[in-house]
Amino acid sequence: MECFDKKIILFTGSTHPPNIEAVNKIIEMSKSLNYCDEILFLVVGSIGDVFKGKKYKNILFTGLVEDITDYFKM
């Protein structure tokens, strides 16, 4: 079941160690949410490569994108 009425929390970053630590904290926060809770964490940038292949219920990793403008508009 998809949930399309979520609030989106955007995090962008590279694979810089403080960004990895921040995403690990996002993962911990997301564990306390139910699948269709109101929040979707959207992680954009090469930081997603560190977490590639892993799935989390309320986190979407895009990987590196050419233009982040549309993500800010969300």
C-alpha positions, 0 to 999 in steps of 0.5 A, spaced: 500 500 500 502 506 498 501 513 502 502 519 498 500 524 503 506 524 507 510 530 509 517 530 506 523 531 510 529 532 505 536 531 507 542 532 502 549 530 502 555 527 500 559 521 503 562 525 508 562 522 515 558 527 518 553 526 513 553 518 514 552 519 521 546 524 520 543 518 516 544 513 521 540 518 526 534 518 520 534 511 520 533 510 527 528 515 528 524 512 522 524 505 526 519 509 531 514 510 525 509 506 522 509 504 514 503 509 513 505 515 518 505 522 515 513 522 514 517 520 508 525 521 509 528 523 502 535 522 502 538 525 496 545 525 493 551 520 493 550 519 501 545 514 498 551 510 495 553 508 503 546 505 504 545 502 497 541 495 497 538 496 504 530 498 505 527 502 510 520 503 511 519 511 511 526 512 507 527 513 500 534 514 497 535 517 490 543 517 490 546 522 486 542 527 482 544 532 476 539 537 479 536 538 486 531 543 484 525 539 483 527 535 490 527 542 494 520 544 490 517 538 493 
